[in-house]
C-alpha cells in the first residue's frame, strides 16, 4: 500500500480539476507538499496509508484562492486616504507616506496583510511594493506563496535611489530566492506613467536574462491613457507591445481602458490579466471588460489591489463583487456566472502567478487548500457549491488554510507567528503613518450630537 504524509477528509471537495468535479464524502492524500490522490473517502482510505489523518467533518474543501495583484504592505495605509481620485490619492496621500517607509514598517504591514489573506482563504499572491525583501521575509514567516519584486519607478523611492537600484534589488532577490518552493521573483515596473521607455526596456532585459515574469499596472484609467498618448503618441498597450514587454510572461493589473483590438493583441501574446473590481470601483477607474477578455481566451485572475484602495484583502468579497459588477454593467444576469468567477480566483490566479501547480486539487498539484464550515448559517442550505462559495461565503467561514500540506491557519490560530504580538506592533505603525501623513497624533473627537 502506498504511503503518504496526510489524509484530509471532508464532506465536500470542490476540485477545480479539468472536469470541475465536486466530490461528496471525499479525501485528499498529500505527500511532499503535493496532492497524491483525490477521490471518495472509502477509495482513498483503502488505497493509502498515512502518518496522520485530518477529519474536517462537515466542511467544504477547495483550492486555496490566489490574489492576482496586491500590495500587501499597504495594510498600514488602510483607511488613510479614502474617497479620492486615483492621481490625487497617489500624489497627495500615498506617495508622501511611502517616501518615509522603512524595511521594518513594510515587513509588519506585509505580515498583517498575509494574516488577513490566510484568515480568508488566500494561499498565494502576486505582490508589488517597496523594500520587497522585507515583503518576502513576511511571506516566509506567514508561509504562503508570493510572486513579488521591487517596484520600479523613474523617481527615487524610500527603498531605491532610482530605477537602476530597483532593478539591482530585483536581481539580488532573484538570486537569493532561486529555487525557493514558495517565494518567486518578478520584475515589477510600476506603470507606463511612472517610468520611461528606457526603464521599461531595462525591465524587459532583466526579465528575459533571468527568466522572470513581468508584472505592471496597465491601462488602469482613461487619464493614464491620455498621459501615455501625450508623452509617447501611443496607448499603453501599444507602448508595451513596441517595447517587447508582451513577448515575455506578463501579468497586467487592471487593464480597464482597453479597446477590442488591444484585447485581441493581448490574447495573441498570452498575457494574463489581474482584474481588480473593488479597487476599480472605489477609485472610479472604470469597469474592466472581463467578460470580453474571457471570451477571447485570455487568462484572467482576480486581485484585491492594496488595502489602501479596497480596503480588504479578502478574495471572497472580490469574487462576489466581480460577479455582481459585470451583471450590472453589462445589463445581463448571465454574465460571469459563479463557476467562471471561481475559475478566476483559482486557475486564473495560478496563471497570474505563472505557476501551473496551483488552482486545482488533482494528483501532482500543490497541496494548497482551504476549508469552509458548511454549518455557517449563511451557507445553509447547499444546492450549488460554486454558487455558495461566490455569492454566500464571506471568508469568515474559513476554518483552515493549508499550503504545501502545512496548516498555516486553523480555528483562529496562526501556526508560524504570534498574531497578538503583531497587533501590538501595528499600533506603533499607525503612529508612524499618522506622523508621515502630517496628521495629528490623535484623531479629533467626534462632535457631540447633543450640541449639534
C-alpha angles and dihedrals in degrees: 000000000000118000128227134176100234140016116200118197125192142160091247135014116195099199105186085209119149090277092044089230119190109199125200121215089003141157142212123216111208127194129169093350094306135099107257095182142345127198148101112340096240092052094048093047090050093049104040138055114204139193090221139010125211112198108193095180116197097015137120114230119200137159116288112266119248122220101214097195130016147134099218096184090063088084082095088065097044109140094001098110113022131159096024133125115260099253093044089045091054101040102037102038116006104043094045092056093042091056088067100045123125130204091252093052090050092048092053094045090049093048091052089049091052091048088057091047094050091046091054100042106267115139101172139026144183106230135189123182149113124291088021092178087067088048089054091048089056092046090050090051093049093043101224126126121266135184105195148142143176113289110246119217134170089235133054120279129193088263103042136029091221146328095296091057091046091053090047089052089050091051091049091051091050090053093044095051100034108142094008112154097222108016122068133170132236131182106248117197102178098223143310091266096053095045137041133239089258092054091047090052089052090050090052091048093053093046091050094045095050097034092241128150120243125233123191141158103245135182091347097155142006087249090060090051091050091050091050093048091050094047100038107011087238136096116246096258092050091048092052091046093052092047091053097244092127091056089073131065100279140175114209116201121216102347092186105145100055134135125224092253090053090054089051089053093048091049092050090051094049095239119168120226123214105206115204108186099167095050092043091051095045093050091039089234093147138253117299110223094243096158090053090048093053091045088059092051095253115155107241125189129185123242134183095209112212126327090247091068103033103022097222139063091207114128093193089063089047093053094051093046093048092053095046097042095057095045089055097040092048096040088230124111091201094064117111099001118204094264091055092049091049088051089054093052093049117019094024089051090051088055090050088052089047086228116125091189090076136072103048142055108234137120110296095017124118113276092238110140144144133210126219122200106241089195090072107116093232089058094055126135106022121210104146119025097201092049091048091052094048104037107024108030119086101187092254089095090068108117099170138023120191132184122189089348093305119120107229098170130021131164097337097320129108113210099207107040144025106257095189091055089049090054090053091051091050089062088065090046089055091055090049092051094049090053093046091050092049093244124142117267090246125035112244115262117262114260116264105253089208089065096044 
